[in-house]
Amino acid sequence: MRTKNRVLTLLAASALLAGSSLTLGATNAAAAEWTFSKSPVDEDGGFTIAAYTPSGTYAGVMVWNADPGCCEIPGDAFQVVDRLSDGWGMEAKMIVPVSSRKATTRGHEATYYSPWSTGDLTEGARVAIQLCAVKGTSSHCSIAYTGHA
């Protein structure tokens, strides 16, 4: 009888340990992360990428402007906007066709609009841009979303 009780106790402890491990693993896997949402691409190729904090708060945006617009908005240009005073900034990088273009709010207090990152591109050229929430050496980035010039 004593051996049977020990086996049952061992099985119960093992089940409890396994359940705890699964619960802890699920908690880590379900931890909230930054999310990103791309708008539909406009007929002229423009689009936006919005960034949301782990709690779901709208934190900032990247705006790709394919054609020149009113109010001195340049074409083939993008900028980022940081909306929250939370220590996180917004940074966008063009991946295609030019990998050296960047717009950032680093070092500025919210609400801040970065300068436009500009450069002439061939009409209709595919562009891919990635938006990141940045803080010091930490970053949470979207995939590279596409539109066109």
Secondary structure, DSSP 8 states (H G I E B T S, - for coil): -HHHHHHHHHHHHHHHHHHHHHHHHHHHHT----EEEE----TTS-EEEEEE-TT--EEEEEEEE-S--STT--SSEEEEEE---SS-EEEEEEEES-TT-EEE-TT--SSEE---EE----TT-EEEEEEEEEETTEEEE---EEEE-
